[in-house]
């Protein structure tokens, strides 16, 4: 069994749906390519076991046609073998609950029945979808201990660097977003060069998501 990356930029959406998805037991859906690479790196660095075929892909290549909610609905209706679907997204200007609720409201507006919502950890939720007979996991990126205007995946790199002693609180003053200090393209480098316990702590929401989906 393995973690399998789907590549919407390089493969046709039809090829992904009708060929690769049939082999998957679960799927992790990310907003962008960086999240995919971060997930793959965390699985490798923390030696997280993948006992099933779990796909991981980003929405960038198909955003022009579908928003994330419609992709979720389409995948769960077409890929009958997939039992669990995980979504990783930035909080942006919302808090965790509002970001999750925005997804659930969109699902409801599309006619999908939403059941019980369970908090797996502070930034990861487990949602039952009774009509589809599946489970949806939503993890929201952003560290709200920082007074940033927007919260995103880069926040967790800030936390990681703080844990590693490479940043201090003084350096965060007057910063509106983590991206002013941490470049998204350097996230993998920071994860690869940090202590495992700090990686697990800084990216706890992703570890929580992986534990649920895998």
N, C-alpha and C positions, 0 to 999 in steps of 0.2 A: 504494500500500500504506500501511497505517497502524496505529497503536496504538489499539485499540478497547476502550472500557471497557464491561464487562457490569455490570448493576445488579440483583443478586438481591433487593434490598429493593423495587425498583420494578417488576420484571418477574417473571413466573412462571418457576419453574425449568424447566418444560416448554418455554416459549417460548425460553428461552436455549439449551437443549439441542438442540431440533429445528429452530431457525431460525438463530440467530446462530453457534453453534458450527460449523455446516457451512461457514461462510465463512472460518474461521480455519486458519492453518497452524501456529500455536503459541499457547500460553496461559500466562499468569503468574497463579498463584493465591496470594493473600495472606491472612494471618490477619485483617486488619482494613482499614477504609476508609483509615486514615492511610497504611499501606504503599502502597496504590494511588496515592494522591496524591503520595507521595514518589517512586515510580517514574516517574510521568508528568512530574514536575518535573525529575528528573534527566535523563530523555531529552531534554526541551526545553532545559535549561540547558547540557548537555554536547553538544548537537546530535548525538545518537546516531542514526544512520540506521536506519530501520525499513523494510527492503526487502520485507517480507511482511506479511500480515495477522496481527497479534499481539494477542490479547485479554488484558485484565488485569481481574481481579475479586477481590473479597474473599469470605471464607467466612461473614461475620457473618450474612447473611440466611438461610443454610441450615444453620447449625450445630446447630439443634434437631433436624434429621433425620439429618445425616451428620457424621462427623468428617472431618478433612482427608484421611486415608488412603482412606476410602471414596469421597470426592469424586474423588480422583485416579483410582481404579480405574474408577469410573462414567464419568468424562469420557473416559478413554483407550479404553474399550470401546465407547462410544456415538459419540464424535466421531472417526471413522476418519481424517479428513484431518489431524488434529493430529499432527505428528511429534515435537514437543518440548513438554514441560510443565515449567514452573518453579514452585517453591514457595519463598516467603519467610516465615520464621517467627522468633519470638524464641527465644533460648536458654533464657530464664527461669533456672531453677536448675541446668541441665545445662551441660556443656561442649559444644563443637562436635560432637565425634565421637559422644557419647552422644545428642545431639539428633537427629543424622542417623540413627543406628542405631535410635532409637525408631521413626522413620518406616519404615525398611526392615524391621524386625521385624514391624511392623503389616501391611505389605504381604505379607510371607511368611505371616503367620497367616491372611491372606485368600486364600491360594492363588496369589499372584503370584510368579513366579520372578524373583529379583534377581541380576543379573550383576555385571560389573566395576564397582567404585567408584573413580573417579578424582578426585584433588584438583586442582581448577582453580585455586584460590587458597586462602588459609588458612581461609576460612569458606564456601566454595562447593564443592559436590561434584557430579560428573556420574555418573549411575547408568544402566546399561543394563538394560532390562526385556525379556529375550529373548522371553518368551511373547507379549508385546503388540507387539513390534517397535518400541518407542519408546525415547526417551531422557528421563530425569527429571533435572532440576537442582534441587538443594536449597541455598538460601542461608540461613545462620543469623545473625541480628542479635545484636550484643552485643560490647562491647570489653572483653576480658579483661585488659587492662593496668590496669583499675580494680578495686579491691577491693570491688565491690558485691556484695550478697547475691543479686540477680537481675540478669540481663543482657538488654537489650532494644534496640529501635530507638533509643530516646532516648540510649543510650550514644554513638552515632555523632554525635549533635548536640553532645554534650560534647566529643568529639574535634574536631569542626569548630570550635567556639568556642575551644578551646585553640589550634588552628592559626591562627585569626584573631587571637589575642592578646586575646580578650575574657574568658577565664577563666584561672586559674592553678591549680597543684596544691594550693595552700593552701586554696582554696575547696572542694575535694573532700573534705577531712578530715571525718570523722564522717558522711559521706553513705552511706546504705544502698542507694540506687537513684538512677539518673540523673534519674528523674521528679521528684525533690525539687528539682532545679535547672531542668530543661527541661520545659516543658509540651508534651505531644504535639501539641497544636493549634498550636504555634508552630514546628514543624519546617520547614514550607514557607517561612516567613518567613526562617528562618536560612539555608536553602539558597539562596533567592533573593538574599540580601544578601551572600553570601560569594564569595570568589575561586574560579574554576572548578577550579584545581588542588587547592585545599583540599577542595572538594566531592567531587572524584574520589577523593582520598586517604581522606577520612573515611568515605565510603560505598563503599569499594572492593568489598565483597562484593556489592553491588547492581549495580555496573558489571560485575563478573565474571559475575553471573547474566544480565544483559542480553546481554552478548557471547556467552554460550553459547546462550541461547534464541533470540535474534533472528538 
